[in-house]
């Protein structure tokens, strides 16, 4: 399934009839559990995360706890 970009409405993505803000690296809809990136693109199911890189879900989610400067090596 291709991950189509969602139409952002005022910095929010529409998911299951609700608007979800996407300020972080990973953004989870509290209503259905679907994950989106900061650009509003739906992410693959968590059971598939790290499949190609051997990262765990906790490794990936820890990125949200880091500052932008840390992520960019600054």
N, CA, C and O atoms as a printed pandas DataFrame, in Angstrom:
     atom_number atom_name residue_name chain_id  residue_number  x_coord  y_coord  z_coord
0              1         N          UNK        A               1    0.840   -1.180    0.000
1              2        CA          UNK        A               1    0.000    0.000    0.000
2              3         C          UNK        A               1    0.882    1.240    0.000
3              4         O          UNK        A               1    1.765    1.370    0.848
4              5         N          UNK        A               2    0.661    2.126   -0.914
5              6        CA          UNK        A               2    1.406    3.381   -0.979
6              7         C          UNK        A               2    0.942    4.305    0.133
7              8         O          UNK        A               2   -0.246    4.367    0.452
8              9         N          UNK        A               3    1.883    5.014    0.713
9             10        CA          UNK        A               3    1.547    5.969    1.770
10            11         C          UNK        A               3    1.352    7.330    1.145
11            12         O          UNK        A               3    2.317    8.051    0.892
12            13         N          UNK        A               4    0.120    7.676    0.899
13            14        CA          UNK        A               4   -0.214    8.950    0.268
14            15         C          UNK        A               4   -0.142   10.078    1.290
15            16         O          UNK        A               4   -0.593    9.910    2.423
16            17         N          UNK        A               5    0.420   11.232    0.906
17            18        CA          UNK        A               5    0.409   12.366    1.823
18            19         C          UNK        A               5   -1.024   12.796    2.117
19            20         O          UNK        A               5   -1.868   12.838    1.222
20            21         N          UNK        A               6   -1.281   13.107    3.353
21            22        CA          UNK        A               6   -2.589   13.595    3.751
22            23         C          UNK        A               6   -2.657   15.096    3.507
23            24         O          UNK        A               6   -1.630   15.777    3.504
24            25         N          UNK        A               7   -3.839   15.601    3.305
25            26        CA          UNK        A               7   -4.027   17.034    3.142
26            27         C          UNK        A               7   -3.994   17.671    4.523
27            28         O          UNK        A               7   -4.823   17.363    5.379
28            29         N          UNK        A               8   -3.050   18.541    4.729
29            30        CA          UNK        A               8   -2.920   19.206    6.017
30            31         C          UNK        A               8   -3.882   20.389    6.067
31            32         O          UNK        A               8   -3.977   21.165    5.116
32            33         N          UNK        A               9   -4.584   20.516    7.168
33            34        CA          UNK        A               9   -5.524   21.605    7.386
34            35         C          UNK        A               9   -5.018   22.390    8.585
35            36         O          UNK        A               9   -5.178   21.957    9.726
36            37         N          UNK        A              10   -4.408   23.544    8.332
37            38        CA          UNK        A              10   -3.890   24.351    9.427
38            39         C          UNK        A              10   -2.872   23.606   10.273
39            40         O          UNK        A              10   -2.882   23.735   11.497
40            41         N          UNK        A              11   -1.985   22.823    9.644
41            42        CA          UNK        A              11   -0.974   22.071   10.371
42            43         C          UNK        A              11   -1.479   20.779   10.968
43            44         O          UNK        A              11   -0.782   20.153   11.767
44            45         N          UNK        A              12   -2.680   20.366   10.595
45            46        CA          UNK        A              12   -3.279   19.145   11.137
46            47         C          UNK        A              12   -3.650   18.217    9.998
47            48         O          UNK        A              12   -3.872   18.661    8.871
48            49         N          UNK        A              13   -3.716   16.920   10.294
49            50        CA          UNK        A              13   -4.117   15.921    9.323
50            51         C          UNK        A              13   -5.477   15.362    9.746
51            52         O          UNK        A              13   -5.751   15.223   10.938
52            53         N          UNK        A              14   -6.313   15.046    8.778
53            54        CA          UNK        A              14   -7.609   14.457    9.103
54            55         C          UNK        A              14   -7.447   12.943    9.201
55            56         O          UNK        A              14   -6.952   12.299    8.275
56            57         N          UNK        A              15   -7.865   12.388   10.324
57            58        CA          UNK        A              15   -7.777   10.948   10.557
58            59         C          UNK        A              15   -9.049   10.500   11.259
59            60         O          UNK        A              15   -9.416   11.054   12.296
60            61         N          UNK        A              16   -9.701    9.535   10.723
61            62        CA          UNK        A              16  -10.928    8.933   11.267
62            63         C          UNK        A              16  -11.946    9.989   11.720
63            64         O          UNK        A              16  -12.601    9.845   12.752
64            65         N          UNK        A              17  -12.055   11.044   10.924
65            66        CA          UNK        A              17  -13.043   12.079   11.199
66            67         C          UNK        A              17  -12.611   13.126   12.198
67            68         O          UNK        A              17  -13.416   13.978   12.572
68            69         N          UNK        A              18  -11.349   13.093   12.651
69            70        CA          UNK        A              18  -10.826   14.057   13.621
70            71         C          UNK        A              18   -9.585   14.720   13.037
71            72         O          UNK        A              18   -8.939   14.168   12.146
72            73         N          UNK        A              19   -9.258   15.897   13.539
73            74        CA          UNK        A              19   -8.034   16.576   13.127
74            75         C          UNK        A              19   -6.936   16.259   14.132
75            76         O          UNK        A              19   -7.134   16.389   15.340
76            77         N          UNK        A              20   -5.777   15.841   13.627
77            78        CA          UNK        A              20   -4.645   15.462   14.453
78            79         C          UNK        A              20   -3.472   16.378   14.135
79            80         O          UNK        A              20   -3.092   16.516   12.973
80            81         N          UNK        A              21   -2.889   17.009   15.165
81            82        CA          UNK        A              21   -1.695   17.820   14.973
82            83         C          UNK        A              21   -0.515   16.890   14.750
83            84         O          UNK        A              21   -0.455   15.805   15.328
84            85         N          UNK        A              22    0.419   17.311   13.915
85            86        CA          UNK        A              22    1.596   16.501   13.601
86            87         C          UNK        A              22    2.880   17.288   13.855
87            88         O          UNK        A              22    3.640   17.542   12.921
88            89         N          UNK        A              23    3.134   17.679   15.110
89            90        CA          UNK        A              23    4.330   18.471   15.387
90            91         C          UNK        A              23    5.592   17.629   15.579
91            92         O          UNK        A              23    6.702   18.146   15.452
92            93         N          UNK        A              24    5.435   16.350   15.881
93            94        CA          UNK        A              24    6.594   15.519   16.194
94            95         C          UNK        A              24    6.994   14.599   15.062
95            96         O          UNK        A              24    6.353   14.553   14.013
96            97         N          UNK        A              25    8.080   13.860   15.301
97            98        CA          UNK        A              25    8.574   12.891   14.331
98            99         C          UNK        A              25    7.537   11.799   14.106
99           100         O          UNK        A              25    7.324   11.359   12.976
100          101         N          UNK        A              26    6.896   11.366   15.183
101          102        CA          UNK        A              26    5.833   10.356   15.122
102          103         C          UNK        A              26    4.616   10.923   15.846
103          104         O          UNK        A              26    4.740   11.410   16.970
104          105         N          UNK        A              27    3.447   10.866   15.220
105          106        CA          UNK        A              27    2.213   11.409   15.787
106          107         C          UNK        A              27    1.146   10.330   15.690
107          108         O          UNK        A              27    0.857    9.833   14.602
108          109         N          UNK        A              28    0.557    9.966   16.834
109          110        CA          UNK        A              28   -0.399    8.866   16.891
110          111         C          UNK        A              28   -1.801    9.384   17.145
111          112         O          UNK        A              28   -2.020   10.169   18.068
112          113         N          UNK        A              29   -2.742    8.951   16.340
113          114        CA          UNK        A              29   -4.137    9.333   16.529
114          115         C          UNK        A              29   -4.650    8.656   17.798
115          116         O          UNK        A              29   -4.568    7.434   17.919
116          117         N          UNK        A              30   -5.175    9.428   18.739
117          118        CA          UNK        A              30   -5.678    8.840   19.978
118          119         C          UNK        A              30   -6.985    8.066   19.797
119          120         O          UNK        A              30   -7.402    7.322   20.685
120          121         N          UNK        A              31   -7.621    8.247   18.649
121          122        CA          UNK        A              31   -8.907    7.601   18.405
122          123         C          UNK        A              31   -8.765    6.227   17.769
123          124         O          UNK        A              31   -9.515    5.308   18.097
124          125         N          UNK        A              32   -7.787    6.080   16.844
125          126        CA          UNK        A              32   -7.662    4.794   16.140
126          127         C          UNK        A              32   -6.267    4.187   16.214
127          128         O          UNK        A              32   -6.076    3.031   15.835
128          129         N          UNK        A              33   -5.279    4.961   16.703
129          130        CA          UNK        A              33   -3.929    4.438   16.846
130          131         C          UNK        A              33   -3.060    4.522   15.607
131          132         O          UNK        A              33   -1.927    4.041   15.624
132          133         N          UNK        A              34   -3.555    5.120   14.532
133          134        CA          UNK        A              34   -2.764    5.261   13.310
134          135         C          UNK        A              34   -1.643    6.259   13.553
135          136         O          UNK        A              34   -1.851    7.295   14.184
136          137         N          UNK        A              35   -0.451    5.944   13.051
137          138        CA          UNK        A              35    0.711    6.818   13.211
138          139         C          UNK        A              35    0.969    7.600   11.931
139          140         O          UNK        A              35    0.801    7.090   10.824
140          141         N          UNK        A              36    1.388    8.873   12.114
141          142        CA          UNK        A              36    1.721    9.763   11.006
142          143         C          UNK        A              36    3.068   10.413   11.289
143          144         O          UNK        A              36    3.471   10.562   12.443
144          145         N          UNK        A              37    3.765   10.800   10.211
145          146        CA          UNK        A              37    4.988   11.570   10.408
146          147         C          UNK        A              37    4.625   13.055   10.480
147          148         O          UNK        A              37    3.450   13.417   10.427
148          149         N          UNK        A              38    5.649   13.915   10.603
149          150        CA          UNK        A              38    5.391   15.358   10.749
150          151         C          UNK        A              38    4.809   15.973    9.492
151          152         O          UNK        A              38    4.286   17.087    9.544
152          153         N          UNK        A              39    4.885   15.283    8.363
153          154        CA          UNK        A              39    4.328   15.795    7.115
154          155         C          UNK        A              39    2.926   15.296    6.837
155          156         O          UNK        A              39    2.363   15.585    5.781
156          157         N          UNK        A              40    2.349   14.544    7.778
157          158        CA          UNK        A              40    0.992   14.048    7.605
158          159         C          UNK        A              40    0.884   12.758    6.824
159          160         O          UNK        A              40   -0.222   12.356    6.462
160          161         N          UNK        A              41    2.008   12.088    6.548
161          162        CA          UNK        A              41    1.960   10.819    5.838
162          163         C          UNK        A              41    1.727    9.684    6.834
163          164         O          UNK        A              41    2.358    9.625    7.889
164          165         N          UNK        A              42    0.819    8.796    6.482
165          166        CA          UNK        A              42    0.542    7.654    7.348
166          167         C          UNK        A              42    1.746    6.717    7.334
167          168         O          UNK        A              42    2.306    6.422    6.278
168          169         N          UNK        A              43    2.135    6.257    8.517
169          170        CA          UNK        A              43    3.272    5.360    8.642
170          171         C          UNK        A              43    2.807    3.906    8.591
171          172         O          UNK        A              43    1.638    3.601    8.826
172          173         N          UNK        A              44    3.739    3.028    8.282
173          174        CA          UNK        A              44    3.462    1.593    8.283
174          175         C          UNK        A              44    3.074    1.156    9.697
175          176         O          UNK        A              44    3.399    1.847   10.662
176          177         N          UNK        A              45    2.389    0.026    9.832
177          178        CA          UNK        A              45    2.059   -0.481   11.165
178          179         C          UNK        A              45    3.330   -0.692   12.000
179          180         O          UNK        A              45    4.378   -1.049   11.463
180          181         N          UNK        A              46    3.230   -0.470   13.305
181          182        CA          UNK        A              46    4.396   -0.571   14.185
182          183         C          UNK        A              46    5.059   -1.940   14.153
183          184         O          UNK        A              46    6.262   -2.047   14.390
184          185         N          UNK        A              47    4.299   -2.979   13.866
185          186        CA          UNK        A              47    4.903   -4.316   13.806
186          187         C          UNK        A              47    5.919   -4.417   12.674
187          188         O          UNK        A              47    6.730   -5.342   12.657
188          189         N          UNK        A              48    5.888   -3.480   11.727
189          190        CA          UNK        A              48    6.828   -3.471   10.614
190          191         C          UNK        A              48    7.997   -2.506   10.828
191          192         O          UNK        A              48    8.953   -2.511   10.053
192          193         N          UNK        A              49    7.924   -1.689   11.863
193          194        CA          UNK        A              49    8.971   -0.708   12.097
194          195         C          UNK        A              49   10.289   -1.408   12.388
195          196         O          UNK        A              49   10.330   -2.382   13.140
196          197         N          UNK        A              50   11.355   -0.913   11.797
197          198        CA          UNK        A              50   12.685   -1.442   12.031
198          199         C          UNK        A              50   12.980   -2.734   11.309
199          200         O          UNK        A              50   14.057   -3.306   11.476
200          201         N          UNK        A              51   12.046   -3.199   10.514
201          202        CA          UNK        A              51   12.211   -4.468    9.815
202          203         C          UNK        A              51   13.476   -4.480    8.958
203          204         O          UNK        A              51   14.177   -5.491    8.909
204          205         N          UNK        A              52   13.772   -3.385    8.291
205          206        CA          UNK        A              52   14.932   -3.326    7.404
206          207         C          UNK        A              52   16.193   -2.852    8.111
207          208         O          UNK        A              52   17.300   -3.077    7.621
208          209         N          UNK        A              53   16.037   -2.192    9.268
209          210        CA          UNK        A              53   17.183   -1.589    9.943
210          211         C          UNK        A              53   17.499   -2.221   11.290
211          212         O          UNK        A              53   18.484   -1.850   11.929
212          213         N          UNK        A              54   16.683   -3.167   11.731
213          214        CA          UNK        A              54   16.844   -3.849   13.023
214          215         C          UNK        A              54   16.641   -2.923   14.215
215          216         O          UNK        A              54   17.069   -3.239   15.326
216          217         N          UNK        A              55   15.990   -1.777   13.994
217          218        CA          UNK        A              55   15.645   -0.890   15.108
218          219         C          UNK        A              55   14.385   -1.413   15.768
219          220         O          UNK        A              55   13.551   -2.051   15.124
220          221         N          UNK        A              56   14.253   -1.139   17.054
221          222        CA          UNK        A              56   13.021   -1.498   17.756
222          223         C          UNK        A              56   12.067   -0.312   17.729
223          224         O          UNK        A              56   12.472    0.809   17.421
224          225         N          UNK        A              57   10.805   -0.559   18.049
225          226        CA          UNK        A              57    9.825    0.525   18.118
226          227         C          UNK        A              57   10.275    1.565   19.138
227          228         O          UNK        A              57   10.136    2.764   18.894
228          229         N          UNK        A              58   10.817    1.125   20.284
229          230        CA          UNK        A              58   11.259    2.084   21.302
230          231         C          UNK        A              58   12.425    2.935   20.793
231          232         O          UNK        A              58   12.516    4.115   21.133
232          233         N          UNK        A              59   13.322    2.352   19.979
233          234        CA          UNK        A              59   14.403    3.146   19.376
234          235         C          UNK        A              59   13.826    4.257   18.516
235          236         O          UNK        A              59   14.252    5.409   18.599
236          237         N          UNK        A              60   12.867    3.904   17.703
237          238        CA          UNK        A              60   12.274    4.861   16.774
238          239         C          UNK        A              60   11.499    5.942   17.522
239          240         O          UNK        A              60   11.607    7.124   17.197
240          241         N          UNK        A              61   10.720    5.536   18.520
241          242        CA          UNK        A              61    9.932    6.514   19.276
242          243         C          UNK        A              61   10.796    7.419   20.135
243          244         O          UNK        A              61   10.369    8.523   20.474
244          245         N          UNK        A              62   12.000    6.988   20.499
245          246        CA          UNK        A              62   12.876    7.833   21.317
246          247         C          UNK        A              62   13.316    9.083   20.567
247          248         O          UNK        A              62   13.769   10.046   21.185
248          249         N          UNK        A              63   13.189    9.080   19.250
249          250        CA          UNK        A              63   13.550   10.264   18.458
250          251         C          UNK        A              63   12.704   11.459   18.881
251          252         O          UNK        A              63   13.192   12.589   18.872
252          253         N          UNK        A              64   11.432   11.230   19.256
253          254        CA          UNK        A              64   10.565   12.335   19.672
254          255         C          UNK        A              64   11.079   13.024   20.929
255          256         O          UNK        A              64   10.752   14.187   21.168
256          257         N          UNK        A              65   11.881   12.326   21.739
257          258        CA          UNK        A              65   12.399   12.901   22.979
258          259         C          UNK        A              65   13.637   13.747   22.737
259          260         O          UNK        A              65   14.093   14.436   23.650
260          261         N          UNK        A              66   14.193   13.715   21.535
261          262        CA          UNK        A              66   15.403   14.469   21.229
262          263         C          UNK        A              66   15.066   15.829   20.639
263          264         O          UNK        A              66   14.021   16.019   20.017
264          265         N          UNK        A              67   15.967   16.757   20.847
265          266        CA          UNK        A              67   15.783   18.095   20.272
266          267         C          UNK        A              67   16.149   18.062   18.795
267          268         O          UNK        A              67   16.844   17.156   18.334
268          269         N          UNK        A              68   15.677   19.053   18.068
269          270        CA          UNK        A              68   16.013   19.157   16.650
270          271         C          UNK        A              68   17.515   19.307   16.477
271          272         O          UNK        A              68   18.091   18.736   15.551
272          273         N          UNK        A              69   18.160   20.073   17.361
273          274        CA          UNK        A              69   19.623   20.247   17.268
274          275         C          UNK        A              69   20.349   18.914   17.425
275          276         O          UNK        A              69   21.298   18.634   16.692
276          277         N          UNK        A              70   19.905   18.086   18.383
277          278        CA          UNK        A              70   20.522   16.774   18.573
278          279         C          UNK        A              70   20.341   15.898   17.339
279          280         O          UNK        A              70   21.270   15.210   16.915
280          281         N          UNK        A              71   19.145   15.926   16.769
281          282        CA          UNK        A              71   18.871   15.100   15.599
282          283         C          UNK        A              71   19.698   15.513   14.391
283          284         O          UNK        A              71   20.080   14.676   13.573
284          285         N          UNK        A              72   19.973   16.810   14.285
285          286        CA          UNK        A              72   20.715   17.323   13.138
286          287         C          UNK        A              72   22.218   17.405   13.409
287          288         O          UNK        A              72   22.984   17.893   12.578
288          289         N          UNK        A              73   22.626   16.923   14.580
289          290        CA          UNK        A              73   24.055   16.885   14.899
290          291         C          UNK        A              73   24.638   18.229   15.273
291          292         O          UNK        A              73   25.841   18.454   15.142
292          293         N          UNK        A              74   23.779   19.122   15.739
293          294        CA          UNK        A              74   24.246   20.476   16.066
294          295         C          UNK        A              74   24.412   20.665   17.475
295          296         O          UNK        A              74   24.799   21.749   17.911
